[in-house]
Amino acid sequence: MNKNMNMDTEQICTIKADDAHKIRIRYWSAVTDTQPTASSSPRAIVVVSHGMAEHSRRYAPLGEFLGRHGFMTVCHDHRGHGPFATHLGHYADRDGWKKVWQDLAQVIEAAASRHPGVPIVLLGHSMGSFIAQATLMNRRLPVKAAIFSGSNLSDQARLSLGKVAARGSRVIFGLRKPNPLLHHLSFGHFNKHIEQPDTDHDWLSRDPETVSDYLNDPFCGQVGTTQLWLDFLGGLQAISTPSNVAQMPAIPYLLIAGDDDPVGHHGKGVLALGRLLRSRTSDDVCTRLYRQGRHEMLNETNRQEVFDDLLQWLVAKLDYTDQQAA
């Protein structure tokens, strides 16, 4: 998935969170004739919030594609993720969920400060989509539109049961060690609807190369700690509460997912999230389910179709918000 990439457009910078945690940000510049744009601002900045057990480097193809069309793409590694993680699979000992959404807010604010007047779009995938929702609920930010990939509307009863299992299993695994039981309870059934899967992670994508790259990546697929799961499940409970959803800004939202994605209950959870957003937040909510697509539509066999759809939506919505501002 990383073939034929122009590495000159990719750079890394670091900012510090309030607790001195180093937030490492990978970004891809807007390009003209394969060179970074120096004299003009990008059309917009797409801030990406990546998923669980992966990292920012996996969004290079998207960053390269958007860069060729004048967009800058920014993606940081969430706490407990990526090559610079101090404790892989662990947000923090305390207040981990709050810290990860605050980190994302700080990345957005830094992008806005360094590129004044440039529109910002927030794109969150899977866990990153949930962190993005929490960020929008808790902080007023200069975000013009939001895209949620591989997302879901979680069931409160299931989340409560998950927290009971997490609290019970901490006696065995502790809070800072990987918890394979919770990992299995969360991901173990995701291949169930795939006939004769080749790996335990075929639910990610129909593309064997994507799955192979994921399995061979030392910073993908890590097992989260008990504390991470307690933080994550508590965060899901908060963002699934309608009164909290109502705190999100009335901006355009795009939900993309495969209709064979187990995370979104094969489209049902994604459609439910779209309905909730439309009833509580914004009348501009678009949901796109891709036939036979699995969890990572940005890495699927039809990824170019998905990239083109994202670009078309971005241009349409940014033009619309510009006209409203005028």
C-alpha positions as CSV (number, residue, x, y, z in Angstrom):
1,M,0.0,0.0,0.0
2,N,3.0,2.3,0.3
3,K,4.3,1.8,-3.2
4,N,5.4,4.7,-5.5
5,M,5.2,7.3,-2.7
6,N,6.8,10.7,-2.9
7,M,8.5,10.8,0.5
8,D,9.5,14.5,0.1
9,T,5.9,15.5,1.0
10,E,6.0,13.7,4.3
11,Q,7.4,15.2,7.5
12,I,7.3,14.7,11.2
13,C,7.0,17.4,14.0
14,T,6.4,17.3,17.7
15,I,4.2,19.3,20.1
16,K,3.8,18.9,23.8
17,A,0.6,18.1,25.6
18,D,-0.3,19.8,28.9
19,D,1.2,16.9,30.9
20,A,4.5,17.1,28.8
21,H,3.6,14.1,26.7
22,K,5.2,14.4,23.3
23,I,2.6,14.3,20.5
24,R,4.4,13.2,17.3
25,I,2.6,14.4,14.2
26,R,3.2,13.1,10.7
27,Y,2.0,15.3,7.9
28,W,1.8,15.4,4.1
29,S,2.1,18.7,2.4
30,A,0.0,19.9,-0.5
31,V,2.0,19.4,-3.7
32,T,2.4,21.0,-7.1
33,D,4.3,19.0,-9.8
34,T,5.4,16.6,-7.0
35,Q,6.9,19.4,-4.9
36,P,5.5,20.8,-1.7
37,T,3.6,24.0,-2.1
38,A,5.7,26.8,-0.7
39,S,4.0,30.0,-1.9
40,S,0.3,29.2,-1.4
41,S,-1.8,27.8,1.4
42,P,-3.4,24.3,1.1
43,R,-7.0,24.2,0.1
44,A,-7.8,22.6,3.5
45,I,-6.1,20.6,6.3
46,V,-7.4,17.1,6.9
47,V,-6.6,16.0,10.5
48,V,-6.7,12.2,10.8
49,S,-7.4,10.3,14.0
50,H,-6.2,6.8,13.5
51,G,-7.7,3.5,14.8
52,M,-6.8,1.1,17.6
53,A,-3.6,-1.0,17.2
54,E,-2.3,0.9,14.3
55,H,-0.4,4.2,13.7
56,S,-0.2,7.4,11.6
57,R,2.2,5.9,9.0
58,R,-0.6,3.8,7.5
59,Y,-2.3,6.9,6.2
60,A,0.5,7.8,3.9
61,P,-1.4,6.7,0.7
62,L,-4.3,9.0,1.7
63,G,-2.0,11.9,2.5
64,E,-0.2,11.5,-0.8
65,F,-3.5,11.4,-2.7
66,L,-5.0,14.4,-1.0
67,G,-1.7,16.3,-1.3
68,R,-1.8,15.9,-5.1
69,H,-5.2,17.7,-5.0
70,G,-4.0,20.6,-2.8
71,F,-4.9,19.3,0.7
72,M,-2.5,19.0,3.6
73,T,-3.0,15.8,5.7
74,V,-2.0,15.7,9.4
75,C,-2.0,12.5,11.6
76,H,-0.5,12.0,15.0
77,D,0.1,8.8,16.9
78,H,-2.4,8.3,19.8
79,R,-0.9,7.5,23.1
80,G,0.1,3.9,23.3
81,H,0.4,3.6,19.6
82,G,3.2,3.9,17.0
83,P,7.0,3.6,17.1
84,F,7.5,6.3,19.8
85,A,5.0,4.9,22.3
86,T,6.4,4.6,25.8
87,H,3.9,1.8,26.6
88,L,2.4,0.2,23.5
89,G,-1.3,-0.6,24.0
90,H,-1.7,1.7,27.0
91,Y,-3.1,5.2,26.9
92,A,-2.2,6.3,30.5
93,D,-2.4,5.1,34.1
94,R,-5.2,7.7,34.7
95,D,-7.7,9.7,32.6
96,G,-6.5,8.0,29.4
97,W,-9.6,8.7,27.4
98,K,-9.6,12.4,28.3
99,K,-5.9,12.6,27.4
100,V,-6.3,11.1,24.0
101,W,-9.2,13.4,23.0
102,Q,-7.3,16.4,24.4
103,D,-4.3,15.5,22.3
104,L,-6.4,15.5,19.2
105,A,-7.9,18.9,20.1
106,Q,-4.4,20.2,20.6
107,V,-3.3,18.9,17.2
108,I,-6.3,20.6,15.6
109,E,-5.6,23.9,17.4
110,A,-1.9,23.8,16.4
111,A,-2.9,23.2,12.7
112,A,-5.3,26.2,12.9
113,S,-2.7,28.4,14.5
114,R,0.0,27.6,12.0
115,H,-2.3,27.9,9.0
116,P,-4.7,30.7,9.9
117,G,-7.7,30.9,7.6
118,V,-7.3,27.4,6.2
119,P,-10.4,25.2,6.6
120,I,-9.9,22.1,8.8
121,V,-11.7,18.8,8.3
122,L,-11.5,16.1,10.9
123,L,-11.3,12.4,9.7
124,G,-11.5,9.7,12.3
125,H,-11.2,5.9,11.7
126,S,-12.7,3.3,14.0
127,M,-11.3,4.1,17.5
128,G,-10.1,7.4,16.0
129,S,-13.7,8.2,15.0
130,F,-14.8,7.7,18.6
131,I,-12.0,9.9,19.8
132,A,-12.9,12.5,17.2
133,Q,-16.5,12.5,18.4
134,A,-15.4,13.0,22.0
135,T,-13.2,15.9,20.9
136,L,-16.1,17.6,19.1
137,M,-18.4,17.1,22.1
138,N,-15.9,18.5,24.6
139,R,-14.1,21.3,22.8
140,R,-15.2,24.1,20.5
141,L,-12.8,23.8,17.6
142,P,-12.4,25.4,14.1
143,V,-13.5,22.3,12.3
144,K,-15.6,22.9,9.2
145,A,-16.6,19.2,8.5
146,A,-16.1,15.7,9.9
147,I,-15.7,12.3,8.4
148,F,-16.1,9.1,10.4
149,S,-14.7,5.9,8.9
150,G,-15.5,2.4,10.2
151,S,-17.5,3.8,13.0
152,N,-20.5,2.6,15.0
153,L,-23.2,3.6,17.5
154,S,-22.4,1.4,20.5
155,D,-25.0,-0.4,22.7
156,Q,-25.0,0.9,26.2
157,A,-25.9,-2.5,27.7
158,R,-23.0,-4.2,25.9
159,L,-20.6,-1.5,27.0
160,S,-21.7,-2.0,30.6
161,L,-21.1,-5.7,30.4
162,G,-17.7,-5.0,28.8
163,K,-16.7,-2.8,31.7
164,V,-17.7,-5.6,34.2
165,A,-15.5,-8.0,32.3
166,A,-12.7,-5.5,32.3
167,R,-12.9,-4.8,36.0
168,G,-13.1,-8.6,36.7
169,S,-10.1,-9.4,34.5
170,R,-7.8,-6.8,36.1
171,V,-7.4,-9.2,39.0
172,I,-5.7,-11.6,36.6
173,F,-4.0,-9.3,34.2
174,G,-3.5,-6.1,36.2
175,L,-4.0,-2.6,34.7
176,R,-0.8,-2.1,32.8
177,K,-0.3,-5.5,31.2
178,P,-1.9,-6.6,27.9
179,N,-5.3,-8.2,28.4
180,P,-5.8,-11.0,25.8
181,L,-9.2,-11.9,27.2
182,L,-10.7,-8.5,26.5
183,H,-8.9,-8.4,23.1
184,H,-10.5,-11.7,22.2
185,L,-13.9,-10.7,23.5
186,S,-13.7,-7.6,21.3
187,F,-12.1,-8.9,18.1
188,G,-12.3,-12.6,18.3
189,H,-15.6,-12.9,16.4
190,F,-14.9,-10.4,13.6
191,N,-13.9,-13.1,11.1
192,K,-17.1,-15.1,11.7
193,H,-18.9,-14.0,8.5
194,I,-15.9,-14.6,6.2
195,E,-15.8,-17.9,4.4
196,Q,-12.4,-19.6,4.7
197,P,-10.3,-16.7,6.0
198,D,-6.6,-16.9,5.5
199,T,-5.7,-15.0,8.6
200,D,-7.3,-13.8,11.9
201,H,-7.4,-10.3,10.5
202,D,-9.1,-10.8,7.1
203,W,-12.0,-8.7,8.5
204,L,-9.8,-5.6,8.0
205,S,-9.8,-5.7,4.2
206,R,-10.4,-8.0,1.1
207,D,-6.9,-7.0,0.0
208,P,-4.4,-9.7,1.0
209,E,-1.5,-7.3,0.8
210,T,-3.1,-4.9,3.2
211,V,-3.7,-7.7,5.7
212,S,-0.1,-9.0,5.3
213,D,1.3,-5.5,5.8
214,Y,-0.7,-5.1,9.0
215,L,0.4,-8.5,10.3
216,N,4.0,-7.8,9.6
217,D,4.0,-4.4,11.1
218,P,5.5,-4.4,14.6
219,F,3.3,-1.5,15.6
220,C,0.0,-3.0,14.5
221,G,-2.2,-5.5,16.2
222,Q,-0.9,-5.0,19.7
223,V,-3.1,-6.2,22.6
224,G,-4.4,-3.4,24.7
225,T,-4.0,-3.2,28.5
226,T,-6.9,-3.5,30.9
227,Q,-6.7,0.2,31.7
228,L,-6.9,1.0,28.0
229,W,-10.1,-1.0,27.7
230,L,-11.6,0.6,30.8
231,D,-10.8,4.0,29.4
232,F,-12.1,3.1,25.9
233,L,-15.3,1.5,27.1
234,G,-16.0,4.5,29.3
235,G,-15.4,6.8,26.4
236,L,-17.8,4.9,24.2
237,Q,-20.5,5.1,26.9
238,A,-20.1,8.9,26.9
239,I,-20.1,9.5,23.2
240,S,-23.1,7.2,22.7
241,T,-25.3,9.3,25.1
242,P,-27.7,11.4,23.0
243,S,-27.4,14.4,25.2
244,N,-23.6,14.4,24.6
245,V,-24.1,13.9,20.9
246,A,-26.2,17.1,20.9
247,Q,-23.0,19.0,22.0
248,M,-21.3,18.3,18.7
249,P,-21.2,21.2,16.1
250,A,-23.8,21.5,13.4
251,I,-21.3,20.9,10.5
252,P,-21.5,18.5,7.6
253,Y,-20.8,14.9,8.5
254,L,-19.8,12.0,6.2
255,L,-19.9,8.4,7.5
256,I,-18.2,5.8,5.3
257,A,-18.0,2.1,6.0
258,G,-18.2,-1.3,4.3
259,D,-21.5,-3.2,4.6
260,D,-19.4,-6.2,5.7
261,D,-17.6,-4.4,8.5
262,P,-18.2,-6.2,11.8
263,V,-17.3,-3.1,13.8
264,G,-20.3,-1.3,12.5
265,H,-22.5,-4.4,12.7
266,H,-22.5,-4.7,8.9
267,G,-23.8,-1.3,8.3
268,K,-26.6,-1.3,11.0
269,G,-24.5,0.6,13.6
270,V,-23.3,3.1,11.1
271,L,-26.8,3.9,9.9
272,A,-27.9,4.2,13.5
273,L,-25.1,6.7,14.2
274,G,-26.1,8.7,11.1
275,R,-29.7,8.9,12.3
276,L,-28.6,10.0,15.8
277,L,-26.3,12.7,14.4
278,R,-29.1,13.9,12.1
279,S,-31.6,14.1,14.9
280,R,-29.4,15.7,17.5
281,T,-26.6,17.6,15.7
282,S,-26.8,18.4,12.0
283,D,-29.2,18.1,9.1
284,D,-26.2,17.6,6.8
285,V,-25.3,14.0,7.4
286,C,-24.3,11.6,4.6
287,T,-23.8,7.9,5.1
288,R,-22.1,5.7,2.4
289,L,-21.9,2.0,2.7
290,Y,-19.7,0.2,0.2
291,R,-20.9,-3.2,-1.0
292,Q,-18.8,-6.1,0.4
293,G,-16.4,-3.6,2.0
294,R,-14.8,-4.6,5.3
295,H,-13.4,-2.5,8.1
296,E,-10.7,-0.4,6.5
297,M,-12.3,1.2,3.4
298,L,-9.2,3.4,3.0
299,N,-7.2,0.2,2.5
300,E,-9.8,-1.8,0.6
301,T,-9.6,-3.3,-2.9
302,N,-11.7,-0.3,-4.1
303,R,-9.7,2.3,-2.2
304,Q,-9.4,4.5,-5.2
305,E,-13.2,4.8,-5.5
306,V,-13.3,5.7,-1.8
307,F,-10.5,8.3,-2.2
308,D,-12.3,9.8,-5.1
309,D,-15.6,10.0,-3.2
310,L,-13.8,11.6,-0.2
311,L,-12.3,14.2,-2.5
312,Q,-15.6,15.0,-4.2
313,W,-17.3,15.4,-0.8
314,L,-14.5,17.6,0.6
315,V,-14.6,19.9,-2.3
316,A,-18.4,20.2,-2.3
317,K,-18.6,20.8,1.5
318,L,-15.7,23.3,1.7
319,D,-17.1,25.3,-1.3
320,Y,-20.5,25.3,0.5
321,T,-19.1,26.5,3.8
322,D,-17.1,29.1,2.1
323,Q,-20.2,30.5,0.4
324,Q,-22.0,30.5,3.8
325,A,-19.2,32.5,5.4
326,A,-19.2,35.0,2.6
